[in-house]
Amino acid sequence: CKGTTKDSLLLGVASKEVKERENLAKGSVDADVSVDEITTLAFPSVSTADFQFNNETASDIIVEKVEEFVNKLENARLVLVDLSHGSKILSLVRTKAEKRNIDSKKFFTFVGNITQLYSQGGLRCNVIANAANWRLKPGGGGVNAAIFTAAGLALETATKERANSLLPGHAVVVPLPSDSPLYTREGVSHVIHVLGPNMNPQRPNSLNNDYNKGCSILREAYTSLFTGFLSILR
Ligand code: AR6
């Protein structure tokens, strides 16, 4: 898997680990679990693009929350995804996760479109997170537009069955119907919508630079997201 290799090189991990991680992505790992049994959550950096949350602060919160949940995962793993190799948030998180010695088999970063991780990047992620809007509606841009477009009507219908709106800091787990193209092409069985804090004054309900509230909402958002993921595992 190209994306994983490049990312791993950036991380500067030992070549044995790089091989292991490539094998994980390809499904030929030597360990006693096959890759199809490794449940993986791919998630974007919530609130740091359209919602304009500060990258440095968001990266601290991501690493803090990953560290809190990573040992509860058993065989599962978490992957932070962004679109480009120049992603500031990926590089901040990589550096901080390395400093905290977070197990790089259980948590790593990956460059790719969250709706094409398997078909384009060879990385199987059966659960993906969406940085949603409060109405849980398609469109708007960013990850939300990409996921709703790729998943088709099936996701809209399944989402409505679970919730009509979301409060900041909350998440909702939506099982994806097996006729959704995201399910058939990418192997995604669940989408978890999560709503982060909005720091963008051009969007409704902006926190107007109140980072006290913003940080506590972003922490709650990752707690809800990872708790939702754990609920799928059990
Ligand atoms: N694949 C992977 N990562 C992506 C993709 C993609 N297809 N698209 C964007 N990112 P954002 P927010 C990264 O703006 O800040 C929407 O309009 C992006 O580079 O999607 O929480 C909703 O409707 C960034 O790192 O989410 C909401 O109203 C991260 O995903 C609002 O935006 C989050 O960027 C939510 O804004």
Residues whose N, C-alpha, C, O or C-beta is under 5 A from the ligand:
A	BS01	AR6	P44 S45 V46 S47 T48 A49 D50 F51 Q52 V81 D82 L83 G112 N113 I114 A131 A132 N133 G139 G140 G141 G142 V143 N144 A146 G196
